Amino acid sequence: MTKKGQIPVGEYLFRRLHQLGIRHVLGVPGDFNLNLLDHIYNVPDLRWVGTCNELNAAYAADGYARARGIPGAVVTTYGVGELSALNGIAGAYSEYVPVIHIVGNTSRDMQRNHVKIHHTLWMDNWDHTTYQKMSQPVQSDSAFLTDPATAPEQIDRVIETCVKTRLPAYLFIPVEVPDLMTDSSRLSTPLDLEVRNEGKEAQEDEVVSEIIRAIDQASNPSVIVDVLMQRHGLVNEAKELVEQINAPFYITPMGKSIVNESDPKFAGLYAGIVSTSPSTQSQAEAHDIILHAGPFPVSANTGGFSTELPKDKMIKLHPSYCSVGDKVWDGLDFRPVVRKLVHQLKKQPLRRKSNPVPRSQPTTEGTVVDDSCTEPLDHKRFWGRLSKFLKPDDFVIAEVGTSQFGSLDLKLPDNCKYYSQLYYSCIGFTVPALLGTLLARKETGAKGRVILLVGDGSLQMTVQEFGTIIREGLTPTIFVVNNAGYSIERLIHGPMQQYNDISTQWDYQKMLSFFGAPNAPTYVAKTYAELGKVFSDEGFKKGDRIQLLEVFFDMLDSPWNLTALLELKERRLRAAAAAAANGN
């Protein structure tokens, strides 16, 4: 008989996740988490979605978090399950995506006695917590829930840390603990999810004043909107900053879709040599004050470190510091600062007059194509044509490889969302991430089509998750980029080497039928005329059913920005070799 005020530990955990807004829990059942999973069904409006393997579950939780702005939740079993998911968790960590990974563990008695149970190693006295240590570098916090009395506090702390840091966190729970009773009273107290700079409020005010002074005194200021604004829940604030500062603004590759590209102040994508155009790069680097909101200075976001922003002209707002020129406030989280800055700008607008925004456009020579063209598809013209197919409120997901580079040239309509795992770049990520994104949008009732751009090589790694997508009744539009193998690897090295081949015997036209959607429409386009015919199809345009379009490219065709980065790499290698030969 349950005592009043008592609740099973497993139910407490899932009720806290539900309070956070989570409505779907992803994962794979295993004998060390089965009774934990039973408690999901005690929480109304919380659903279990089983995936085909644990790696895919982690990818799906990542996609869910990107789309919802709250942590994704994934449950795996001890050892074989948690380690399978580890690569997906590492990818989430590398790109500031919050995921809560819950692992069903061996029993406390087994741990004390070093029992050689399945999923463990054979050595005498082997430590059952060894696998936990493997995930430590890619977690913001963790708890091993061995005591039901302290479990609520530990669960709350880990969830709060995950939300505040926007990084993955772990909960390890022995097999018998989910059914043990604990105090439920903490459930009536909301989780503390607010980020504060405790005792540093004066520093926040100082930063805000310094920023306003610098921008007001500038003759040619600008704003760069970067990915950490989105990751840390500051999308609305990013739009407000752009509006209030009223100066040219740029996006980075990973910041694409945070702000509308139709805004007259939008000056282009800035990423060094792969900026919208050479004039965009030179223009972006010539402003006398540059507010970089949410900087993420990694190779994929900086054109292979080819950006040359003037350090003394920079204002940077980051989760771990704020800076104005050479002055740095270490340990000052940018979230309270950004909100104060927006509030102050709305309360007291800048005195400076706005500048006309020079519009940097990419070179269009040879890139425009009409639907009567019978020439084969190529990266030079395809992405511009695809841009015309997109609608407001669409959600575009681009796979690692040629799709992630080509899609950076898409002209996104207003409120069109976009992501690609540009930095961690794990081939095969997007099919399971698509599942998570679709579930997240189903929860919120979001309108608009969800469009996946995935290469054939990536698709073959995680294709089975289409079975889950179909089982859940979800309706993405899938573009399969068929270029007969790992084209991005061919372009890097070994263009005709056999190791860059994949099976070309797959029939993608039958794929959806095989996974459970025999009536799903499928299409093929090898030329622009064929592509235009598909794009004119009313059913395809509507996108309210699962459907697939297979588009064919030459195996060595490359988006211009990928080519530019590979040429930059070769120049650097030659320069390094020459320096080594000269003894430098």
N, C-alpha and C positions, 0 to 999 in steps of 0.2 A: 504494500500500500504506500503510495507517494505521500510524503509529508508536505504540509503546506509550506510554500516558499522554497521548495526544492524542485530541481529540474535536472535531467540527465545532462552531463557535460556536452555530449554530442548535440543535443537540442539547443543548449545555450549558444554553442558556436554558430549554428546555422541561423538562429534567431538574430544574432548580432550581424551576420552577413546580410540578412534580409533588411534589418534596420538601415544598413548602409545603402540600400537601394538595389542590391543584387537580386535577380530573379531567376538566374540560371547558374547551376554549378556544373562544371565540366570535369571529365576524367574517365578513368577506367577502373572497374571493380577488381578487387583482389582480396585474398582471404584475410589480410590484416586490416582491411578498411570496410568490410561488408556491414558489420553492425553499426559502424559510424554512418554509413550511407542510409541506413534505416531511419535515422533521425531527420533526414531531409523531408520525409513525408509527414512529419509532425508540424511542419511550418507551412501554413497556407500560402499559396501563390509562389512557392519556391520549387523549381523543377530541376531534376537531374537530367543532364544530356551526356550520355556515354559516347565517347569517341572511339576511333578504331585503334589507337595506341596512345601512349602517354605523351610522346613528343608532340603529336598533333593536338592533344588536349592543352598543352602549354602554349602552343601557337594560337589556339583558339581563344584561350584566356587573354592572351596579349591583344588579339584583334578586338575582343570584347571591351577591354579597358580603353583602347584607343578610341573606340566609337562612343562609349558611354561616359568616359571621364571619371569613372570610379574603378576600383580594382576588379580584375577578373579573378575568379576562384576556380582552382583546379585541385582535384583529389586523386592521389595515387597510392599505391601500396609500397610497402617496404622494399628497398634495394632495387629490384628490377624495374619497378614502376617509377620511383623517384629519380633514379639515374637516367632512365629514358627521357624524362621530362627536363632534365637539367640543362640541356642545350637550349631549349625554348626559354627557360627561366633566365639563362645568361643573356640571351638576346633581348629580353625585356629589360634586364638590368642595364645593358649597354645603351639603351635608348630611352631611359627614364619612363618605363611603363610599369605601373603598379599591378602586381599579381600576388595573390595569397595562395601559397602552395601548402596543402594539407596532406600529411603523409601518415597513413596507418602503419604503426610499428609493431614489432614483436612485443610480447607481454613483458611486464616488469619482472616477473619470475624468470622468464627466459633470459632476460638481459643480465640479471644477477648471477645466474648459473652458467652463462656463456653457452647456452644450448646450441648445438649444431643443427639448427632448424633450416629448412629451405630458404633460399635467398641470402644466406650468410656464407662466410668463407669457412674453410675446414680447419683452420689452425686452432690449437688448444687456447682456451681463455681469450678467444677473439672478441673484441669490443663491438657490441651491437650498435654503438653510436658512431661507428667509423663513417658510415655513409653521410651522416649529418655534417661531419667536418668537411666533406667534399663540396657542399653547397655554401659554405660560409663566405667565400669571396663574392658571391652574387646574391646576398641577402642583406637587407637593411636591419633586420631584427629576426629573432626566432625564439620559440619557447618549446620545451619538452614537457608535455602535460602529464607528468607522473603523479601529481597530487590533485585530486578533484577539488580540494578545498581552495587551492590557489589558482585553479584553472581559469576562472572568470577574469581575474585581474590580469593574468598573462595573456589571455585571448584579446582582451580589450587593448592592452599595451601594443601587441603586435599589429593589430588592425590599425590602430591610430598611427603607428610609425610608418606603416605601408602607405597610408593615405597622405601623410605629411611629407614624406621623403619622395613619393612617387617612384619608389623602388620596390622590387619583390621582397616578400617576407615569408617565413616558414612557420608552420605549426606541426610539430611531431606528436602523435598521440598513440600510446600503447593500445593494443587491440581491445583490452577489456575496459579501458577508461571511459569511452563514450557512453557506456550504460550506467556508470556510477553517478550518484546524485551529488549535486552541488547547490549552493545558495543562488537563487534566481534574482535576488534583489537588485543587483547591478543593472539588470535589463531596463529598469525604470529610469536610469540615469543615462542621458544621451552620451555617445562617444565624444571625446574632445578632439575635434578635427581641425580646429583653428590654428593656423601658424602664427606665432608671435615672436617678436624679437624682445624677449623679456629683459627689462632694464635698459633697453637701447632705443627707447622711443625718441630721445633727443637726437640720436644719430640718424634715425629715420627722417626727422624733420630737417636736419642739416643737409642730408642728401637731396631731399626734395627742393630745398632752397637753392642749393648749388646747381641742380639741373635746370631749374627755371631761369636762374640768372644766366647760365651759359647759353641756353637757347635764345633767351631774349636779346642777348648781346651779339648773337651770331648774325651774319648777313646771309648765310646760305646753309641752314641746318637741314638735317634729314633724319629719318628713322629707319632702322632695319628691324623687321619683325622676324624673330627666330623661333625655333621649335619649342624651346623650354617655356615660352609663354603658353603654348597650348598644353604641354604636358603638366603644367602646374595650375591649370584651371583659370588662366588669365586671357581667354579669347575675347571676352567682352571688353576687358580693360585694354587689350591691344587695339581694338577698333576705336575705343574712346581716345586713346593716346594719338592715334593717327588723325582723328577728327580735330582734337583740341590743338595739337601742335601745328596742324595745317601746313605741312611741308612735304616735299617728296618722300615717299617711303618705298622700301624694297623688301622683298622676301628672300629667304634662303631656300635651297632645295628642300630641306626638311621642314621649313616653315610654310610650304606651299599650302594654300587654302585657308589659312588662319584669317586672312582679310580678303575682301573681294577685289579681284583684279580689274573690275570695271570702274573702281574708284578713280576719279580724275587725278588724284594725287599719286596713284600707283606708277612707279618709275621703272619697274622691271624686277627680274630675279638677279640677285647678286651672289656670285660664287667664283670670284677670280676669273680665270680664263673661260669658264663655262657659264658666265653671266649671259643674260638675254642677248647681248651683242657686245662687241668691243667698246662701243660708246657708253653702254650701260656701266661697264666696269670702270672706265675712266671717270665717268660722271659720279659714280658712287664713292669713289676714292678722293674726290676733289672737294667735298663739303667741308666747311670749316668747323662744324660740330655734328657729330653722328651719335645718335642715341641707339645703342644696340640692345634691344629688349630680348632677354632670354638667349644669350649667345651659346652656341654649341660648336666650338671650334675644332671639329674632327675632319678627317680627310674628305669624307663624302659630302660634307656640308660647306667646304671651302675650296672646291675645285682643286683638290689635291694640294692644299696649303698654298694656293697661288693668289690668295687675297693679299692686298697691300693697303690696308686701312691705316691712316695716320694715328699712331698711338696717342699722341698728345691732344688729339681732337675727339677722343672717344669718351662716351658715357656708356658704362656697361651695368646692366641690372641682371644679376645671376642668383640662383638659389643659395650660393655660399658666400657671395660678396657683392658689394656695389662699388662703383668707382666713377670718378669724374676726373678726366685727365690722369695725372699722376697720383691723385689722392685716392686711397683705397680704404674701404670700411670692411675689413675681413669679418666673416661670421655673421654678416647682416643679410638675412634672407630678403630677397627682393619682393616677395608677395605683399607684405604690408606697405613697403615703399611704393610699389606701383599703384596700389589702391589710394594711398595718400596723395600721390602725384596727380592721379586722375581727378580726385576730389578737389585739389587745390586749383588745377587748371580750369575746372568747370566753375569754381567759385570766383576765381579771378583770372580771366583770360590773359594770354600773353599780349604784350604791348607791341611786339614786332609785327610788321606787315608781312603777309604771305607772299611767297615767290611764285611766279608761274612755273609749273612743273614741266621740265623737258621730257617728252615721251620718247624713251629709247625703244625702238622696235627691232626685232630680229630681221636679218636680211631675208626678203621674201622671193628673191630671184630664183626661179626654178622650183619653188616649193608649192606653188598653187596648182591644183589639178581639178578638172571637172569630171563629172560622172560618165562622160562619153569616152574617157581615155581607156584604151585597151592595153596599156603597158602594165607590166608586173608591179605589184606593191613594193614600195621601198620606204626606208625610214625617213628619207628626205621629205616626202610628201604625205606619208600616212598620218602622222600625228596632227598635222593641220586639218586634214579631212575628218579625223576623229573628233577634233574640237567642235566641229559644226554639228556633230551628232549629240553632244552632251546637252543636258538641260539643267536649269536651276534645281537645286536640292538633290541632284545625283550624288552618289558616293563612289569614288574611283579608288581601286586598290591595284597597285602595280607590283608585279613580282620582281625579284632580283634578276639582273641581267639586262638585256636590251630594252625591255619594257620600262624598267625604272628610269633609265636615262632618256628614252624617247618621250616618256610621259611628262617629263619636266617642261617640255615645250607645249603641253596642252594649255589652251586658253579656257580656264574654268569659268563657267557661268556663276552668277551670284549664288551663294549658299551651297555651292558644290564642294563636297568634302573629298580629301585625297590623302592617302598615305602610301609609303613604300618603306620597307626596312632597309633604308639606304646605308646605314652605318654598319650594323652587324652583318647584314647581307647574307642571310642563310637561305640557300636555294631550297625551295619547297615550302617556304613559310606561308605563302599567301592563301593556299587553298584552305588549310585549317583556320587561318586568321579570318578568312571570308566567313566561315561558319560563325565565329565569335561576333563579328561585326553584324551579321544578319540577325543573330539572336538579340544583340543590344538594340538594334533599331526596331525590332519587333516589340521589345519591352516599352519603348518610348512612343511607339506609333509614328515613327518618322516617315515622311513621304519621300518619294523619289526612288529612282532605280539604283541598285547596287551593281557595279560593273567591275569585273575582274579581268585584268590583263596578265596572262600567265604564259610563259614559254613552255614548249613541249618537254624540255629537259627537266625543268622544275616540276611540272605537272606529274611526271612519272614517279617522283619521290613521294608525294602525299595524296595521290589521286583518290585513294579510297574514302577520303572524307566527303566526297560528293555523295556517297551513300548516306551519310548522316544528314547532310543538307537536304537531300530528297526526302528522307524519313521524317524530318522536321517540317516538311511542307514549305520550305523557303524557296525564293524565286530570283536568284541572281541571273545576270546576263554575263556569259563567259566568253571572253576572247582568247582562243588558243593561238599563240604565236608559233607557227610551225616553221622552224628554220633548221630542222634535221639535226638537232644536237645541242651541245653547250656552246652556242655562238660566242658568248662573252669570253669563255675560256679559249676558244679558237683565236679570238682577236688578241688575247693576252700572250698566248704561246701555243705553238703546235697546231696551226690552222687545219692541217689535214691529218693530224695524228689520230690514231684509232681510239685513244683514250678519251677523246672529246666526242666520240660517237655515242648515240643512244639507239635503242630499237626504233626503227622507222616503220615497223610493221603494225604499230598500234593504229586502230581505226577510231579516231576521235569522234566520228559521226555516230558511232554506236555506243559511245561511252555512257551517256546519260541513260540510255535504255538499259544497259547492263547493270547500272547502279539503282534501277528501280523507277525510272521515268520513261516508259516506252513511248509515250506520246509527246515527249519534249521535242520541239522543233530544233533542227540543226541546219547550219548553213556553211557554205564554203565560198571564200573570195580569194582569187589569185591576181585579179586585175582591179583597177579602179572602177571600171564599169560594173564588175560583179559586186564590188563593195557598195557602190552607190545604189544598186538594186536592192541589196539587203537593207541598207539604211532607209530606203523608201518604203519598206514593208511595214504596214501599220501595226501588225502584231509585234514585230521586232522593236519598233519604236516605243510601243507602249511598255514593254518590259515587265508585265505582270505575271509572267510564267518563267520557269527555268528554261533557258535557251542557250545555245552554243553557236558561236561563229568561229570557224577555223580560218585564219588568215596566213598566207604563205609568204615567206621572205627568203631571199638568198642566204645561205648559211654564213657568208662573210660580210653581209650588209650590216652597217653600224650607224647608230645615231651620231650626229656630228659631235655632240658633247663627249660621248665615250671615246670617239676617235681622238679628240683634242687631249683628253686625259692620258690616253695611251701614248700619244706623241710626246707629251710632257714627261712621262715616265722614261721614255727612251732617251730624251735629251739629258735628263738628270743622270741616267746610268752612264751615258757616254762622258759626261762631265766628270763623274766620279772616277771612271776608269782613267781618264786623262790626268786627273789630279794624282791618282795613285802611281801612274807611270812616271810622273815628274817628282815623286817623292813627297808630295804634299799630304 
